[in-house]
Amino acid sequence: MKRVFIGLENINPESLLGAKKRQNKITEYRKMLLAWKRVGCITYCGYILGFPNDTSDSIRRDIEIIQRELPVDLLEFFHLTPLPGSEDHKKLYLAGVPMDPDMNKYDLNHVTTAHPRMSPDEYARAYAMAWDTYYSPKHVDTILRRAAATNISPGKTLFLLVWFKGCISIEKIHPLEGGFLRLKFRRDRRPGLPIEPVWLFYPKYIIETLRKQGQWAAFYLRMRMVYLMIKRDPERRNYMDLALSPVEDDETESRELFQSTAAQAYVRQEQRLDKIRHGTAA
């Protein structure tokens, strides 16, 4: 096994509880991720945006905490989506909250309902900001350095980083829906949209493909320069940061991951439950 997908979902306990993700325990995130690192796996995590308490500022803050404190390699973002037939969909329907009638958009990659704290434009900007923040040049450098320090192939990590960041920046689509070459077929159109004539479709498609392949090549070369710099660094095996450091007993007091009001309340609850389980509760 070379890569593992983990449904991290969020680092806010209130959001996780609201989504009934009780199995997601923020106090165990670092132990779990470091365990996968020790066996040489690239950690690939899903993260949900659009919980009721989310704002652009809170999303940025949480992503920056993940960058500093959790050994996550790839992070992919999804919209909180009330899938038809789910409890979330039923609650919103009964509350009269507007939802998009187009079922094609319920793929986790489109906004399908109003957000209580962000306008549609603010939500769209927050989603784009999440990708740009996590895959910033500085953090891409960090991810590659962590890979080299933990005996995970920096080359494979580079390939995945180029794929993820490129799909968002160049193709403007989710990485799970894209790749390095976008295929288009003239007659593949959604119902109601006209089929373009041959003389218009193919020249436009060829020009677009050449332009994007040039962008892909330029982006890959920039990333490869970073990769080669790290690969040639004689101290690459000695790299260490907060995310890679061993788990300590006092982390709930010292790590920013646990400093929010919701996180502190969650930690206190977990500590009480732990005492009950071990028969040491007062």
N, C-alpha and C positions, 0 to 999 in steps of 0.2 A: 504494500500500500504506500503510495507516494503523496496522496492528497486526501484530506478529509473535510467534508462539509459539516459545519456546525450551525444549528439554528440559534445564534446568539440572541437575535430578535431586538434586544434593547438592554440598556444598563440601568434603566429607571425601574425600581421595583413596583411602583404604582402602575406603570404602563404594562408591565408583565402580568400583574395581578388582574388588571382590567381585561387583558387578552386571555386570561385563564392559563397562563404559562407558569404554573406553579413549579414545574420541574426545572425551570431556569432560575438558578440560584447565583446571584452575583458574587457571593462569597466563595464560590467554587470555580468561577471562570478561569482565574489564573492557574490554579492547580491542573485543571483539565487541559488548557491550552499548552502549558509547559510539558505535560505528559506526552502530548502528541509531538511536540518539538523534539523530545528526547528520543523518539523512535524515527525521526527523520521525515516527518510528514509536514507538508505545506498546509497551514491552517486557513481554511476558506469558509467565511462566515456570512450568513444572511442577517440583515438588519432592517427593521421596519420603521418607517417614518410616518408621521401623521396621527400619532396618538393624541387624545384630547388635550393633554397638557403641553404638547410640543409647541415650541416657537422657533423661529430662525436662530435666535441666540442660544436657546437650550440645546438645539440640535448641534450647533457648532461646538458648544462646550462639551457635550458628550462625546463627539467624535474626537476632539483633541485629547480627552482623557483616555479614550481607547488607544490613540496613537502613542501616548506616553506610557501607559500602564499595562496594556494587554498585548501579548505576543501574537497578534493577528496578522496574517500576511495579506490575504485578499478579503476585502469587505465589499459586499454588494448590497445595494439599497432597494427596498421595495416600498410601495405605498400601502398603508393600512387599507384593506379593501373589504367591504361588507359583501362577501360572496353570496349570491342568491341561494336561499335555503339555510343559511347560517343564522345563529342567534343574533349576531351583530346586525345583519340585514333586517331581521324581524323587528328589532328594537328601533332602528332608524325609521322603518316603514310606519310603525305604530306611533312614533313621535312626530311623524309628518316631515321628517328631514328630507330635503330633495336629494335624489340619487339619479345618476345618469341612466337613461333608459336603454342605452346601447350596450347590449351584453358583450359585444366584442371587446369592450374596454375593461372588463373585469378580469384582467390578467396580471394584476399586482404592479403593473408598470404605468398605469394611468390613474389620474385623480377621478374618482367616481362619486364623491359626495362632499358636501360642504364641511369645512373644518371650523370648530368653534372659536379658534384664536388666530387663524390666518385666513386672509382673503385668498381667492384662487391664484392671483399673481404672486402673493407672498409665499404661498405653498410651493408654487412652481420654482421660484427663486431659491427657496430653502432646499428643494430636492437637488437642483443643479449645484448649489453651494456644497452640499454633502459630498458629492462626488469630487468636486474640485478640491475641497479641504483634505479629504482622506488621501487622494492621489496627487498631492502636491509634490513638486520636485524634491523638497527636503525629506518628505516622508517616504517617497519611493527609494531614496538613497538609504534611509534607515532600514526599510524592509530588505533590501539587498544585503546590507551589512549583517542583519540578523541571520539571513539565510547562510551567508558564508561562515558565521560564527557557530552555527548549530549543525553544520555538516549537511545542510539541505542545498541541493543544486542551485546556485545562483542563476545558471543558464535557464533552467526550467522556470524559476521564479520570474526572471526577466521576460520570458515568453508570455506568461500569464498576465504580468503587469502591462505589457504592451497591448495585449488583447483587450483587457478590461478598460484601461484608460483610453485607448484608441477608439473603441466602440462608442464611448460616451462623447469624446471630444470631436471625432471625425465623422462617424456615422450617425451620431445623435440618437442612438438606440441602446437599449439595455444589452450588456455583454452576452446574456443568454439567448438573445435574438439575433446576434450578429457575428461577424468574423472579419477576416482580412480582405475578403472580396465579396461585394454585395451583388448578388444575381437578381436581375429584374427581367420579367417577361412581359411583352407588350400587351398580351391579352389577359394578364392577371390583374384585374381591377375589381374593386369593391362594387357591389350593386349600386347603380345610380350614377357611377362615374363613367365618362365617355372613354372609349378606347382611342389612344392617340394614333395618328397615321404613321406609317413606316418612316416617311421622310423627316418626321419630327422626333419620334421616339429614339431611333438608333443613334443619330448624331448626338443628341442630348445625353444619352446613356454612355456613349463612348467618352465624351468630354468629361462627364462627371466621374467616370471610373478612372481615367488617367489622372485627373486632379486629385482624387482621393488616394490613389496608389502613391502619388508623389508625397502626399501628407503622411501616409503610413511609413514610407521609406525614411523620410526626414525624422519622424518621431522615433522610429526604431534606432536610427544611427545616434540620436542624442542619448537615448537610454543605454545603448551599448557602450558608449563612451564612459558613462557612469559605472556600468558593470565591469569594464576592463580596468578602470581605476581601482575599484575595490578588489578585483581578482589579483591584481599585482601588488596589493598592499601586504607587506610581510607580517603586519600585525592584525590581519583580518580575523584570525581565529580568536584573538583576545578581546574582540569587541564586546561591550557589556552596556546595558542600559536598564532603566527601571522595569521594563516589561520582561526582560530575560533574567532578572535577578531572582534568586530562590524565594519561595513563599515564606514569609515570616509570621510569627504569631500575632504581632501587633499591627498587622496591615489595616485592619478596620479602623484604627486610630490615625494611621499615618498616610494612607493612600487617599488621593482626591476622589477616587471611585466611590468611597463610602462617606463623603462629607456632606452630601445633600440631605435635606430633612427626611425625604422618603427613604434614602439609603440607611440613614442612622436608625430610623424606626424599624426597618427591616432587620438590621443587624441585632438590635435589642430583642426583637421577637425570636430570631433564630437562636440567640444565646439562651433565652428562657426555655425554648423547646429542647435545646441540647441538655440543659440541666434536668429537665423533666425526664428525658430519655435515659439519662445516666443516674437518675434518682438522687440528684443533689440539690433539687429546688427547695427553697426555704419554706 
